[in-house]
């Protein structure tokens, strides 16, 4: 997911997306532990998406909606 797409979302939508991605990361790590993970690079992509969302949330916290 691109940062531009995430910046258009509201704070509540960002929270929901963050929870969804954390759940997906948990499931991917579980699949990796039992050797059923098809695409190991998906873990890296999900972690980057989580970091992007947290960065945008922090920016909103510091600068508000007008940033």
PDB file of N, H, CA, C and O in Angstrom:
ATOM      1  N   UNK A   1       0.842  -1.173   0.000  1.00  0.00           N
ATOM      2  CA  UNK A   1       0.000   0.000   0.000  1.00  0.00           C
ATOM      3  C   UNK A   1       0.888   1.237   0.000  1.00  0.00           C
ATOM      4  O   UNK A   1       1.857   1.316   0.755  1.00  0.00           O
ATOM      5  N   UNK A   2       0.555   2.188  -0.840  1.00  0.00           N
ATOM      6  H   UNK A   2      -0.233   2.124  -1.453  1.00  0.00           H
ATOM      7  CA  UNK A   2       1.348   3.401  -0.994  1.00  0.00           C
ATOM      8  C   UNK A   2       1.057   4.396   0.128  1.00  0.00           C
ATOM      9  O   UNK A   2      -0.041   4.414   0.685  1.00  0.00           O
ATOM     10  N   UNK A   3       2.039   5.215   0.449  1.00  0.00           N
ATOM     11  H   UNK A   3       2.931   5.201  -0.004  1.00  0.00           H
ATOM     12  CA  UNK A   3       1.888   6.214   1.498  1.00  0.00           C
ATOM     13  C   UNK A   3       0.836   7.249   1.110  1.00  0.00           C
ATOM     14  O   UNK A   3       0.107   7.738   1.973  1.00  0.00           O
ATOM     15  N   UNK A   4       0.747   7.589  -0.179  1.00  0.00           N
ATOM     16  H   UNK A   4       1.340   7.191  -0.879  1.00  0.00           H
ATOM     17  CA  UNK A   4      -0.255   8.565  -0.617  1.00  0.00           C
ATOM     18  C   UNK A   4      -1.669   8.053  -0.353  1.00  0.00           C
ATOM     19  O   UNK A   4      -2.547   8.823   0.035  1.00  0.00           O
ATOM     20  N   UNK A   5      -1.888   6.768  -0.562  1.00  0.00           N
ATOM     21  H   UNK A   5      -1.175   6.143  -0.878  1.00  0.00           H
ATOM     22  CA  UNK A   5      -3.199   6.173  -0.304  1.00  0.00           C
ATOM     23  C   UNK A   5      -3.520   6.216   1.190  1.00  0.00           C
ATOM     24  O   UNK A   5      -4.661   6.470   1.578  1.00  0.00           O
ATOM     25  N   UNK A   6      -2.515   5.970   2.018  1.00  0.00           N
ATOM     26  H   UNK A   6      -1.589   5.764   1.703  1.00  0.00           H
ATOM     27  CA  UNK A   6      -2.721   5.946   3.463  1.00  0.00           C
ATOM     28  C   UNK A   6      -2.993   7.332   4.018  1.00  0.00           C
ATOM     29  O   UNK A   6      -3.759   7.477   4.971  1.00  0.00           O
ATOM     30  N   UNK A   7      -2.379   8.352   3.436  1.00  0.00           N
ATOM     31  H   UNK A   7      -1.757   8.235   2.662  1.00  0.00           H
ATOM     32  CA  UNK A   7      -2.566   9.720   3.931  1.00  0.00           C
ATOM     33  C   UNK A   7      -3.996  10.200   3.714  1.00  0.00           C
ATOM     34  O   UNK A   7      -4.458  11.105   4.409  1.00  0.00           O
ATOM     35  N   UNK A   8      -4.689   9.608   2.770  1.00  0.00           N
ATOM     36  H   UNK A   8      -4.314   8.873   2.205  1.00  0.00           H
ATOM     37  CA  UNK A   8      -6.074   9.999   2.483  1.00  0.00           C
ATOM     38  C   UNK A   8      -7.064   9.398   3.476  1.00  0.00           C
ATOM     39  O   UNK A   8      -8.214   9.833   3.532  1.00  0.00           O
ATOM     40  N   UNK A   9      -6.640   8.410   4.260  1.00  0.00           N
ATOM     41  H   UNK A   9      -5.706   8.057   4.214  1.00  0.00           H
ATOM     42  CA  UNK A   9      -7.535   7.739   5.195  1.00  0.00           C
ATOM     43  C   UNK A   9      -7.679   8.538   6.484  1.00  0.00           C
ATOM     44  O   UNK A   9      -6.787   9.301   6.856  1.00  0.00           O
ATOM     45  N   UNK A  10      -8.800   8.358   7.153  1.00  0.00           N
ATOM     46  H   UNK A  10      -9.525   7.739   6.850  1.00  0.00           H
ATOM     47  CA  UNK A  10      -9.024   9.026   8.436  1.00  0.00           C
ATOM     48  C   UNK A  10      -8.276   8.263   9.538  1.00  0.00           C
ATOM     49  O   UNK A  10      -7.744   7.178   9.303  1.00  0.00           O
ATOM     50  N   UNK A  11      -8.246   8.840  10.730  1.00  0.00           N
ATOM     51  H   UNK A  11      -8.678   9.721  10.920  1.00  0.00           H
ATOM     52  CA  UNK A  11      -7.547   8.223  11.857  1.00  0.00           C
ATOM     53  C   UNK A  11      -8.176   6.876  12.210  1.00  0.00           C
ATOM     54  O   UNK A  11      -7.462   5.919  12.507  1.00  0.00           O
ATOM     55  N   UNK A  12      -9.504   6.798  12.181  1.00  0.00           N
ATOM     56  H   UNK A  12     -10.084   7.576  11.939  1.00  0.00           H
ATOM     57  CA  UNK A  12     -10.186   5.539  12.506  1.00  0.00           C
ATOM     58  C   UNK A  12      -9.888   4.473  11.458  1.00  0.00           C
ATOM     59  O   UNK A  12      -9.704   3.302  11.792  1.00  0.00           O
ATOM     60  N   UNK A  13      -9.841   4.877  10.197  1.00  0.00           N
ATOM     61  H   UNK A  13      -9.991   5.827   9.926  1.00  0.00           H
ATOM     62  CA  UNK A  13      -9.523   3.919   9.126  1.00  0.00           C
ATOM     63  C   UNK A  13      -8.085   3.439   9.242  1.00  0.00           C
ATOM     64  O   UNK A  13      -7.796   2.273   8.970  1.00  0.00           O
ATOM     65  N   UNK A  14      -7.180   4.326   9.643  1.00  0.00           N
ATOM     66  H   UNK A  14      -7.415   5.272   9.864  1.00  0.00           H
ATOM     67  CA  UNK A  14      -5.785   3.928   9.840  1.00  0.00           C
ATOM     68  C   UNK A  14      -5.668   2.919  10.977  1.00  0.00           C
ATOM     69  O   UNK A  14      -4.922   1.946  10.872  1.00  0.00           O
ATOM     70  N   UNK A  15      -6.408   3.151  12.067  1.00  0.00           N
ATOM     71  H   UNK A  15      -7.014   3.942  12.152  1.00  0.00           H
ATOM     72  CA  UNK A  15      -6.395   2.209  13.188  1.00  0.00           C
ATOM     73  C   UNK A  15      -6.906   0.839  12.756  1.00  0.00           C
ATOM     74  O   UNK A  15      -6.331  -0.186  13.122  1.00  0.00           O
ATOM     75  N   UNK A  16      -7.979   0.823  11.980  1.00  0.00           N
ATOM     76  H   UNK A  16      -8.446   1.656  11.683  1.00  0.00           H
ATOM     77  CA  UNK A  16      -8.552  -0.439  11.515  1.00  0.00           C
ATOM     78  C   UNK A  16      -7.578  -1.162  10.588  1.00  0.00           C
ATOM     79  O   UNK A  16      -7.414  -2.379  10.679  1.00  0.00           O
ATOM     80  N   UNK A  17      -6.938  -0.413   9.704  1.00  0.00           N
ATOM     81  H   UNK A  17      -7.071   0.575   9.631  1.00  0.00           H
ATOM     82  CA  UNK A  17      -5.972  -1.006   8.770  1.00  0.00           C
ATOM     83  C   UNK A  17      -4.770  -1.562   9.535  1.00  0.00           C
ATOM     84  O   UNK A  17      -4.247  -2.622   9.192  1.00  0.00           O
ATOM     85  N   UNK A  18      -4.337  -0.845  10.570  1.00  0.00           N
ATOM     86  H   UNK A  18      -4.761   0.017  10.849  1.00  0.00           H
ATOM     87  CA  UNK A  18      -3.207  -1.295  11.381  1.00  0.00           C
ATOM     88  C   UNK A  18      -3.533  -2.620  12.073  1.00  0.00           C
ATOM     89  O   UNK A  18      -2.716  -3.540  12.078  1.00  0.00           O
ATOM     90  N   UNK A  19      -4.723  -2.712  12.654  1.00  0.00           N
ATOM     91  H   UNK A  19      -5.387  -1.964  12.650  1.00  0.00           H
ATOM     92  CA  UNK A  19      -5.124  -3.964  13.302  1.00  0.00           C
ATOM     93  C   UNK A  19      -5.193  -5.115  12.295  1.00  0.00           C
ATOM     94  O   UNK A  19      -4.790  -6.240  12.592  1.00  0.00           O
ATOM     95  N   UNK A  20      -5.704  -4.817  11.112  1.00  0.00           N
ATOM     96  H   UNK A  20      -6.030  -3.903  10.870  1.00  0.00           H
ATOM     97  CA  UNK A  20      -5.800  -5.832  10.057  1.00  0.00           C
ATOM     98  C   UNK A  20      -4.415  -6.334   9.648  1.00  0.00           C
ATOM     99  O   UNK A  20      -4.210  -7.536   9.480  1.00  0.00           O
ATOM    100  N   UNK A  21      -3.470  -5.411   9.491  1.00  0.00           N
ATOM    101  H   UNK A  21      -3.636  -4.435   9.627  1.00  0.00           H
ATOM    102  CA  UNK A  21      -2.116  -5.793   9.089  1.00  0.00           C
ATOM    103  C   UNK A  21      -1.390  -6.550  10.195  1.00  0.00           C
ATOM    104  O   UNK A  21      -0.642  -7.486   9.914  1.00  0.00           O
ATOM    105  N   UNK A  22      -1.601  -6.154  11.448  1.00  0.00           N
ATOM    106  H   UNK A  22      -2.209  -5.393  11.676  1.00  0.00           H
ATOM    107  CA  UNK A  22      -0.972  -6.879  12.559  1.00  0.00           C
ATOM    108  C   UNK A  22      -1.495  -8.310  12.637  1.00  0.00           C
ATOM    109  O   UNK A  22      -0.737  -9.239  12.918  1.00  0.00           O
ATOM    110  N   UNK A  23      -2.793  -8.483  12.387  1.00  0.00           N
ATOM    111  H   UNK A  23      -3.408  -7.729  12.158  1.00  0.00           H
ATOM    112  CA  UNK A  23      -3.379  -9.812  12.371  1.00  0.00           C
ATOM    113  C   UNK A  23      -2.796 -10.647  11.226  1.00  0.00           C
ATOM    114  O   UNK A  23      -2.487 -11.827  11.392  1.00  0.00           O
ATOM    115  N   UNK A  24      -2.655 -10.007  10.064  1.00  0.00           N
ATOM    116  H   UNK A  24      -2.907  -9.049   9.929  1.00  0.00           H
ATOM    117  CA  UNK A  24      -2.070 -10.719   8.921  1.00  0.00           C
ATOM    118  C   UNK A  24      -0.625 -11.120   9.205  1.00  0.00           C
ATOM    119  O   UNK A  24      -0.204 -12.222   8.854  1.00  0.00           O
ATOM    120  N   UNK A  25       0.136 -10.223   9.842  1.00  0.00           N
ATOM    121  H   UNK A  25      -0.206  -9.328  10.127  1.00  0.00           H
ATOM    122  CA  UNK A  25       1.526 -10.527  10.183  1.00  0.00           C
ATOM    123  C   UNK A  25       1.599 -11.707  11.149  1.00  0.00           C
ATOM    124  O   UNK A  25       2.461 -12.575  11.008  1.00  0.00           O
ATOM    125  N   UNK A  26       0.700 -11.740  12.125  1.00  0.00           N
ATOM    126  H   UNK A  26       0.000 -11.035  12.239  1.00  0.00           H
ATOM    127  CA  UNK A  26       0.654 -12.859  13.060  1.00  0.00           C
ATOM    128  C   UNK A  26       0.406 -14.176  12.324  1.00  0.00           C
ATOM    129  O   UNK A  26       1.075 -15.177  12.579  1.00  0.00           O
ATOM    130  N   UNK A  27      -0.561 -14.159  11.410  1.00  0.00           N
ATOM    131  H   UNK A  27      -1.104 -13.345  11.202  1.00  0.00           H
ATOM    132  CA  UNK A  27      -0.885 -15.369  10.656  1.00  0.00           C
ATOM    133  C   UNK A  27       0.273 -15.804   9.763  1.00  0.00           C
ATOM    134  O   UNK A  27       0.544 -16.997   9.625  1.00  0.00           O
ATOM    135  N   UNK A  28       0.957 -14.828   9.156  1.00  0.00           N
ATOM    136  H   UNK A  28       0.737 -13.859   9.268  1.00  0.00           H
ATOM    137  CA  UNK A  28       2.104 -15.157   8.308  1.00  0.00           C
ATOM    138  C   UNK A  28       3.242 -15.769   9.116  1.00  0.00           C
ATOM    139  O   UNK A  28       3.881 -16.724   8.676  1.00  0.00           O
ATOM    140  N   UNK A  29       3.491 -15.215  10.298  1.00  0.00           N
ATOM    141  H   UNK A  29       2.972 -14.438  10.655  1.00  0.00           H
ATOM    142  CA  UNK A  29       4.548 -15.769  11.153  1.00  0.00           C
ATOM    143  C   UNK A  29       4.188 -17.165  11.621  1.00  0.00           C
ATOM    144  O   UNK A  29       5.059 -18.026  11.745  1.00  0.00           O
ATOM    145  N   UNK A  30       2.919 -17.392  11.879  1.00  0.00           N
ATOM    146  H   UNK A  30       2.211 -16.693  11.778  1.00  0.00           H
ATOM    147  CA  UNK A  30       2.476 -18.728  12.275  1.00  0.00           C
ATOM    148  C   UNK A  30       2.682 -19.714  11.131  1.00  0.00           C
ATOM    149  O   UNK A  30       3.150 -20.831  11.348  1.00  0.00           O
ATOM    150  N   UNK A  31       2.333 -19.302   9.915  1.00  0.00           N
ATOM    151  H   UNK A  31       1.953 -18.394   9.739  1.00  0.00           H
ATOM    152  CA  UNK A  31       2.536 -20.163   8.751  1.00  0.00           C
ATOM    153  C   UNK A  31       4.021 -20.454   8.546  1.00  0.00           C
ATOM    154  O   UNK A  31       4.396 -21.565   8.174  1.00  0.00           O
ATOM    155  N   UNK A  32       4.859 -19.455   8.790  1.00  0.00           N
ATOM    156  H   UNK A  32       4.555 -18.552   9.092  1.00  0.00           H
ATOM    157  CA  UNK A  32       6.297 -19.647   8.637  1.00  0.00           C
ATOM    158  C   UNK A  32       6.818 -20.659   9.661  1.00  0.00           C
ATOM    159  O   UNK A  32       7.700 -21.462   9.355  1.00  0.00           O
ATOM    160  N   UNK A  33       6.274 -20.615  10.862  1.00  0.00           N
ATOM    161  H   UNK A  33       5.558 -19.963  11.110  1.00  0.00           H
ATOM    162  CA  UNK A  33       6.726 -21.511  11.921  1.00  0.00           C
ATOM    163  C   UNK A  33       6.409 -22.968  11.606  1.00  0.00           C
ATOM    164  O   UNK A  33       7.155 -23.868  11.991  1.00  0.00           O
ATOM    165  N   UNK A  34       5.303 -23.197  10.908  1.00  0.00           N
ATOM    166  H   UNK A  34       4.696 -22.466  10.595  1.00  0.00           H
ATOM    167  CA  UNK A  34       4.944 -24.575  10.591  1.00  0.00           C
ATOM    168  C   UNK A  34       5.262 -24.923   9.127  1.00  0.00           C
ATOM    169  O   UNK A  34       4.751 -25.898   8.577  1.00  0.00           O
ATOM    170  N   UNK A  35       6.118 -24.099   8.520  1.00  0.00           N
ATOM    171  H   UNK A  35       6.533 -23.307   8.967  1.00  0.00           H
ATOM    172  CA  UNK A  35       6.630 -24.337   7.164  1.00  0.00           C
ATOM    173  C   UNK A  35       5.536 -24.432   6.107  1.00  0.00           C
ATOM    174  O   UNK A  35       5.612 -25.283   5.222  1.00  0.00           O
ATOM    175  N   UNK A  36       4.524 -23.576   6.183  1.00  0.00           N
ATOM    176  H   UNK A  36       4.463 -22.885   6.902  1.00  0.00           H
ATOM    177  CA  UNK A  36       3.483 -23.551   5.161  1.00  0.00           C
ATOM    178  C   UNK A  36       3.390 -22.183   4.478  1.00  0.00           C
ATOM    179  O   UNK A  36       2.403 -21.891   3.803  1.00  0.00           O
ATOM    180  N   UNK A  37       4.395 -21.367   4.649  1.00  0.00           N
ATOM    181  H   UNK A  37       5.197 -21.605   5.198  1.00  0.00           H
ATOM    182  CA  UNK A  37       4.370 -20.024   4.076  1.00  0.00           C
ATOM    183  C   UNK A  37       4.772 -20.095   2.608  1.00  0.00           C
ATOM    184  O   UNK A  37       5.848 -20.590   2.274  1.00  0.00           O
ATOM    185  N   UNK A  38       3.897 -19.595   1.732  1.00  0.00           N
ATOM    186  H   UNK A  38       3.023 -19.193   2.003  1.00  0.00           H
ATOM    187  CA  UNK A  38       4.167 -19.641   0.295  1.00  0.00           C
ATOM    188  C   UNK A  38       5.106 -18.529  -0.150  1.00  0.00           C
ATOM    189  O   UNK A  38       6.031 -18.767  -0.927  1.00  0.00           O
ATOM    190  N   UNK A  39       4.872 -17.323   0.337  1.00  0.00           N
ATOM    191  H   UNK A  39       4.121 -17.129   0.967  1.00  0.00           H
ATOM    192  CA  UNK A  39       5.656 -16.174  -0.093  1.00  0.00           C
ATOM    193  C   UNK A  39       6.299 -15.494   1.117  1.00  0.00           C
ATOM    194  O   UNK A  39       5.651 -14.679   1.773  1.00  0.00           O
ATOM    195  N   UNK A  40       7.553 -15.810   1.427  1.00  0.00           N
ATOM    196  H   UNK A  40       8.080 -16.473   0.894  1.00  0.00           H
ATOM    197  CA  UNK A  40       8.197 -15.228   2.605  1.00  0.00           C
ATOM    198  C   UNK A  40       8.405 -13.706   2.501  1.00  0.00           C
ATOM    199  O   UNK A  40       8.563 -13.036   3.521  1.00  0.00           O
ATOM    200  N   UNK A  41       8.405 -13.167   1.290  1.00  0.00           N
ATOM    201  H   UNK A  41       8.277 -13.712   0.461  1.00  0.00           H
ATOM    202  CA  UNK A  41       8.580 -11.729   1.132  1.00  0.00           C
ATOM    203  C   UNK A  41       7.335 -10.952   1.567  1.00  0.00           C
ATOM    204  O   UNK A  41       7.398  -9.738   1.763  1.00  0.00           O
ATOM    205  N   UNK A  42       6.213 -11.642   1.716  1.00  0.00           N
ATOM    206  H   UNK A  42       6.161 -12.628   1.556  1.00  0.00           H
ATOM    207  CA  UNK A  42       4.982 -10.982   2.153  1.00  0.00           C
ATOM    208  C   UNK A  42       5.134 -10.449   3.582  1.00  0.00           C
ATOM    209  O   UNK A  42       4.554  -9.419   3.926  1.00  0.00           O
ATOM    210  N   UNK A  43       5.915 -11.154   4.413  1.00  0.00           N
ATOM    211  H   UNK A  43       6.386 -11.990   4.134  1.00  0.00           H
ATOM    212  CA  UNK A  43       6.161 -10.698   5.788  1.00  0.00           C
ATOM    213  C   UNK A  43       6.839  -9.330   5.762  1.00  0.00           C
ATOM    214  O   UNK A  43       6.454  -8.423   6.499  1.00  0.00           O
ATOM    215  N   UNK A  44       7.840  -9.193   4.915  1.00  0.00           N
ATOM    216  H   UNK A  44       8.153  -9.930   4.316  1.00  0.00           H
ATOM    217  CA  UNK A  44       8.567  -7.936   4.800  1.00  0.00           C
ATOM    218  C   UNK A  44       7.636  -6.812   4.333  1.00  0.00           C
ATOM    219  O   UNK A  44       7.698  -5.699   4.855  1.00  0.00           O
ATOM    220  N   UNK A  45       6.785  -7.096   3.365  1.00  0.00           N
ATOM    221  H   UNK A  45       6.734  -8.000   2.941  1.00  0.00           H
ATOM    222  CA  UNK A  45       5.863  -6.088   2.838  1.00  0.00           C
ATOM    223  C   UNK A  45       4.860  -5.653   3.901  1.00  0.00           C
ATOM    224  O   UNK A  45       4.559  -4.464   4.013  1.00  0.00           O
ATOM    225  N   UNK A  46       4.340  -6.596   4.681  1.00  0.00           N
ATOM    226  H   UNK A  46       4.585  -7.561   4.590  1.00  0.00           H
ATOM    227  CA  UNK A  46       3.370  -6.265   5.724  1.00  0.00           C
ATOM    228  C   UNK A  46       4.030  -5.424   6.810  1.00  0.00           C
ATOM    229  O   UNK A  46       3.427  -4.473   7.309  1.00  0.00           O
ATOM    230  N   UNK A  47       5.260  -5.763   7.181  1.00  0.00           N
ATOM    231  H   UNK A  47       5.750  -6.535   6.776  1.00  0.00           H
ATOM    232  CA  UNK A  47       5.963  -4.988   8.193  1.00  0.00           C
ATOM    233  C   UNK A  47       6.203  -3.553   7.726  1.00  0.00           C
ATOM    234  O   UNK A  47       6.103  -2.618   8.520  1.00  0.00           O
ATOM    235  N   UNK A  48       6.517  -3.377   6.454  1.00  0.00           N
ATOM    236  H   UNK A  48       6.598  -4.137   5.809  1.00  0.00           H
ATOM    237  CA  UNK A  48       6.714  -2.031   5.916  1.00  0.00           C
ATOM    238  C   UNK A  48       5.410  -1.250   5.903  1.00  0.00           C
ATOM    239  O   UNK A  48       5.402  -0.052   6.186  1.00  0.00           O
ATOM    240  N   UNK A  49       4.304  -1.921   5.575  1.00  0.00           N
ATOM    241  H   UNK A  49       4.311  -2.894   5.345  1.00  0.00           H
ATOM    242  CA  UNK A  49       3.002  -1.255   5.592  1.00  0.00           C
ATOM    243  C   UNK A  49       2.638  -0.814   7.012  1.00  0.00           C
ATOM    244  O   UNK A  49       2.098   0.274   7.212  1.00  0.00           O
ATOM    245  N   UNK A  50       2.938  -1.666   7.994  1.00  0.00           N
ATOM    246  H   UNK A  50       3.376  -2.550   7.832  1.00  0.00           H
ATOM    247  CA  UNK A  50       2.684  -1.305   9.391  1.00  0.00           C
ATOM    248  C   UNK A  50       3.504  -0.069   9.771  1.00  0.00           C
ATOM    249  O   UNK A  50       3.001   0.841  10.430  1.00  0.00           O
ATOM    250  N   UNK A  51       4.762  -0.047   9.352  1.00  0.00           N
ATOM    251  H   UNK A  51       5.171  -0.786   8.817  1.00  0.00           H
ATOM    252  CA  UNK A  51       5.627   1.099   9.652  1.00  0.00           C
ATOM    253  C   UNK A  51       5.108   2.363   8.983  1.00  0.00           C
ATOM    254  O   UNK A  51       5.152   3.439   9.580  1.00  0.00           O
ATOM    255  N   UNK A  52       4.615   2.249   7.749  1.00  0.00           N
ATOM    256  H   UNK A  52       4.579   1.376   7.264  1.00  0.00           H
ATOM    257  CA  UNK A  52       4.062   3.411   7.056  1.00  0.00           C
ATOM    258  C   UNK A  52       2.857   3.977   7.812  1.00  0.00           C
ATOM    259  O   UNK A  52       2.737   5.189   7.989  1.00  0.00           O
ATOM    260  N   UNK A  53       1.976   3.089   8.252  1.00  0.00           N
ATOM    261  H   UNK A  53       2.074   2.104   8.108  1.00  0.00           H
ATOM    262  CA  UNK A  53       0.786   3.537   8.973  1.00  0.00           C
ATOM    263  C   UNK A  53       1.174   4.208  10.286  1.00  0.00           C
ATOM    264  O   UNK A  53       0.627   5.254  10.636  1.00  0.00           O
ATOM    265  N   UNK A  54       2.119   3.609  11.017  1.00  0.00           N
ATOM    266  H   UNK A  54       2.563   2.759  10.733  1.00  0.00           H
ATOM    267  CA  UNK A  54       2.547   4.202  12.280  1.00  0.00           C
ATOM    268  C   UNK A  54       3.203   5.566  12.065  1.00  0.00           C
ATOM    269  O   UNK A  54       3.041   6.465  12.890  1.00  0.00           O
ATOM    270  N   UNK A  55       3.936   5.727  10.975  1.00  0.00           N
ATOM    271  H   UNK A  55       4.068   4.996  10.305  1.00  0.00           H
ATOM    272  CA  UNK A  55       4.561   7.004  10.653  1.00  0.00           C
ATOM    273  C   UNK A  55       3.507   8.063  10.371  1.00  0.00           C
ATOM    274  O   UNK A  55       3.616   9.193  10.847  1.00  0.00           O
ATOM    275  N   UNK A  56       2.495   7.706   9.606  1.00  0.00           N
ATOM    276  H   UNK A  56       2.406   6.788   9.220  1.00  0.00           H
ATOM    277  CA  UNK A  56       1.431   8.647   9.285  1.00  0.00           C
ATOM    278  C   UNK A  56       0.629   8.995  10.537  1.00  0.00           C
ATOM    279  O   UNK A  56       0.242  10.149  10.724  1.00  0.00           O
ATOM    280  N   UNK A  57       0.376   7.999  11.400  1.00  0.00           N
ATOM    281  H   UNK A  57       0.690   7.062  11.248  1.00  0.00           H
ATOM    282  CA  UNK A  57      -0.336   8.270  12.643  1.00  0.00           C
ATOM    283  C   UNK A  57       0.462   9.238  13.522  1.00  0.00           C
ATOM    284  O   UNK A  57      -0.115  10.137  14.134  1.00  0.00           O
ATOM    285  N   UNK A  58       1.752   9.063  13.586  1.00  0.00           N
ATOM    286  H   UNK A  58       2.221   8.333  13.088  1.00  0.00           H
ATOM    287  CA  UNK A  58       2.595   9.951  14.389  1.00  0.00           C
ATOM    288  C   UNK A  58       2.597  11.362  13.803  1.00  0.00           C
ATOM    289  O   UNK A  58       2.563  12.343  14.545  1.00  0.00           O
ATOM    290  N   UNK A  59       2.637  11.463  12.492  1.00  0.00           N
ATOM    291  H   UNK A  59       2.664  10.666  11.889  1.00  0.00           H
ATOM    292  CA  UNK A  59       2.600  12.759  11.833  1.00  0.00           C
ATOM    293  C   UNK A  59       1.276  13.474  12.139  1.00  0.00           C
ATOM    294  O   UNK A  59       1.260  14.677  12.400  1.00  0.00           O
ATOM    295  N   UNK A  60       0.180  12.731  12.105  1.00  0.00           N
ATOM    296  H   UNK A  60       0.193  11.754  11.893  1.00  0.00           H
ATOM    297  CA  UNK A  60      -1.117  13.311  12.439  1.00  0.00           C
ATOM    298  C   UNK A  60      -1.168  13.745  13.900  1.00  0.00           C
ATOM    299  O   UNK A  60      -1.777  14.759  14.240  1.00  0.00           O
ATOM    300  N   UNK A  61      -0.519  12.959  14.758  1.00  0.00           N
ATOM    301  H   UNK A  61      -0.025  12.134  14.482  1.00  0.00           H
ATOM    302  CA  UNK A  61      -0.491  13.280  16.189  1.00  0.00           C
ATOM    303  C   UNK A  61       0.272  14.578  16.426  1.00  0.00           C
ATOM    304  O   UNK A  61      -0.122  15.392  17.261  1.00  0.00           O
ATOM    305  N   UNK A  62       1.352  14.768  15.696  1.00  0.00           N
ATOM    306  H   UNK A  62       1.672  14.107  15.017  1.00  0.00           H
ATOM    307  CA  UNK A  62       2.180  15.966  15.893  1.00  0.00           C
ATOM    308  C   UNK A  62       1.617  17.205  15.200  1.00  0.00           C
ATOM    309  O   UNK A  62       1.645  18.301  15.760  1.00  0.00           O
ATOM    310  N   UNK A  63       1.108  17.030  13.987  1.00  0.00           N
ATOM    311  H   UNK A  63       1.085  16.140  13.532  1.00  0.00           H
ATOM    312  CA  UNK A  63       0.718  18.174  13.175  1.00  0.00           C
ATOM    313  C   UNK A  63      -0.781  18.300  12.974  1.00  0.00           C
ATOM    314  O   UNK A  63      -1.249  19.319  12.466  1.00  0.00           O
ATOM    315  N   UNK A  64      -1.529  17.309  13.353  1.00  0.00           N
ATOM    316  H   UNK A  64      -1.149  16.481  13.766  1.00  0.00           H
ATOM    317  CA  UNK A  64      -2.973  17.368  13.185  1.00  0.00           C
ATOM    318  C   UNK A  64      -3.404  17.030  11.764  1.00  0.00           C
ATOM    319  O   UNK A  64      -2.587  16.622  10.938  1.00  0.00           O
ATOM    320  N   UNK A  65      -4.670  17.199  11.491  1.00  0.00           N
ATOM    321  H   UNK A  65      -5.334  17.530  12.162  1.00  0.00           H
ATOM    322  CA  UNK A  65      -5.246  16.838  10.198  1.00  0.00           C
ATOM    323  C   UNK A  65      -4.762  17.720   9.061  1.00  0.00           C
ATOM    324  O   UNK A  65      -4.801  17.300   7.905  1.00  0.00           O
ATOM    325  N   UNK A  66      -4.306  18.931   9.357  1.00  0.00           N
ATOM    326  H   UNK A  66      -4.275  19.272  10.297  1.00  0.00           H
ATOM    327  CA  UNK A  66      -3.911  19.865   8.306  1.00  0.00           C
ATOM    328  C   UNK A  66      -2.532  19.588   7.711  1.00  0.00           C
ATOM    329  O   UNK A  66      -2.144  20.243   6.744  1.00  0.00           O
ATOM    330  N   UNK A  67      -1.790  18.642   8.259  1.00  0.00           N
ATOM    331  H   UNK A  67      -2.105  18.110   9.045  1.00  0.00           H
ATOM    332  CA  UNK A  67      -0.431  18.364   7.785  1.00  0.00           C
ATOM    333  C   UNK A  67      -0.413  17.622   6.470  1.00  0.00           C
ATOM    334  O   UNK A  67       0.659  17.319   5.947  1.00  0.00           O
TER     335      UNK A  67
END
